[in-house]
Amino acid sequence: MTAKFAWAILLASAVLEAVWATALGLSDGFSQAPPTVVFAVTASLSMIGLGIAVKRIPLGTAYAVWVGIGAALTVGWAMATGVEPASPLKLLFIAGIVGCAAGLKALPTEALEVAEPARP
């Protein structure tokens, strides 16, 4: 798998994270069937995608990007639909999250070599 493909899978998984987080809120404690089904399907697909992406992208970087982008999309959707109030400061902080995720993507994704422990 190429690095570009791993990043594409990671970004798709982050979008799915925003979908499952939104569905979780709409499920009313899993008492509403349609959002509960959407939650279960998208949470599973999102986790599978994250698992695939970490084969090529370091776990810490992948997880930070996955959570950051997912959280930013979740809040952005909530503000766009009127569920949560928007403010310039909130938008600035969301832009900061997205900027940090983009910065992590810009870093090299070379796998770290793990040194063998010293033998006594």
Contacts in CASP RR format, 6 or more apart in sequence:
PFRMAT RR
TARGET T0000
AUTHOR 0000-0000-0000
METHOD contacts of the structure
MODEL  1
MTAKFAWAILLASAVLEAVWATALGLSDGFSQAPPTVVFAVTASLSMIGL
GIAVKRIPLGTAYAVWVGIGAALTVGWAMATGVEPASPLKLLFIAGIVGC
AAGLKALPTEALEVAEPARP
1 52 0 8 1.000
1 55 0 8 1.000
1 56 0 8 1.000
2 56 0 8 1.000
3 56 0 8 1.000
3 57 0 8 1.000
3 109 0 8 1.000
5 56 0 8 1.000
6 52 0 8 1.000
6 53 0 8 1.000
6 55 0 8 1.000
6 56 0 8 1.000
6 57 0 8 1.000
6 109 0 8 1.000
7 53 0 8 1.000
7 57 0 8 1.000
7 105 0 8 1.000
9 49 0 8 1.000
9 52 0 8 1.000
9 53 0 8 1.000
10 49 0 8 1.000
10 50 0 8 1.000
10 53 0 8 1.000
10 57 0 8 1.000
10 62 0 8 1.000
10 65 0 8 1.000
10 66 0 8 1.000
11 65 0 8 1.000
11 69 0 8 1.000
12 49 0 8 1.000
13 45 0 8 1.000
13 46 0 8 1.000
13 47 0 8 1.000
13 48 0 8 1.000
13 49 0 8 1.000
13 50 0 8 1.000
13 53 0 8 1.000
13 66 0 8 1.000
14 46 0 8 1.000
14 65 0 8 1.000
14 66 0 8 1.000
14 67 0 8 1.000
14 68 0 8 1.000
14 69 0 8 1.000
14 70 0 8 1.000
14 73 0 8 1.000
15 69 0 8 1.000
15 70 0 8 1.000
15 73 0 8 1.000
16 42 0 8 1.000
16 43 0 8 1.000
16 45 0 8 1.000
16 46 0 8 1.000
16 49 0 8 1.000
17 42 0 8 1.000
17 46 0 8 1.000
17 66 0 8 1.000
17 67 0 8 1.000
17 69 0 8 1.000
17 70 0 8 1.000
17 73 0 8 1.000
17 74 0 8 1.000
18 69 0 8 1.000
18 70 0 8 1.000
18 71 0 8 1.000
18 73 0 8 1.000
18 74 0 8 1.000
18 77 0 8 1.000
19 38 0 8 1.000
19 42 0 8 1.000
19 46 0 8 1.000
20 38 0 8 1.000
20 39 0 8 1.000
20 42 0 8 1.000
20 43 0 8 1.000
20 46 0 8 1.000
21 70 0 8 1.000
21 71 0 8 1.000
21 74 0 8 1.000
22 74 0 8 1.000
22 77 0 8 1.000
22 78 0 8 1.000
23 35 0 8 1.000
23 36 0 8 1.000
23 38 0 8 1.000
23 39 0 8 1.000
23 42 0 8 1.000
24 35 0 8 1.000
24 39 0 8 1.000
25 35 0 8 1.000
26 32 0 8 1.000
26 35 0 8 1.000
27 35 0 8 1.000
27 36 0 8 1.000
27 39 0 8 1.000
28 35 0 8 1.000
30 36 0 8 1.000
30 39 0 8 1.000
46 66 0 8 1.000
50 62 0 8 1.000
50 63 0 8 1.000
50 66 0 8 1.000
53 62 0 8 1.000
53 66 0 8 1.000
54 62 0 8 1.000
54 63 0 8 1.000
56 109 0 8 1.000
57 65 0 8 1.000
57 109 0 8 1.000
58 109 0 8 1.000
58 111 0 8 1.000
58 112 0 8 1.000
61 104 0 8 1.000
61 105 0 8 1.000
61 107 0 8 1.000
61 109 0 8 1.000
64 100 0 8 1.000
64 101 0 8 1.000
64 104 0 8 1.000
65 101 0 8 1.000
65 104 0 8 1.000
65 105 0 8 1.000
68 97 0 8 1.000
68 98 0 8 1.000
68 100 0 8 1.000
68 101 0 8 1.000
69 97 0 8 1.000
69 98 0 8 1.000
69 101 0 8 1.000
71 97 0 8 1.000
72 94 0 8 1.000
72 97 0 8 1.000
72 98 0 8 1.000
72 101 0 8 1.000
75 84 0 8 1.000
75 90 0 8 1.000
75 94 0 8 1.000
76 84 0 8 1.000
76 94 0 8 1.000
78 84 0 8 1.000
79 85 0 8 1.000
79 86 0 8 1.000
79 90 0 8 1.000
END
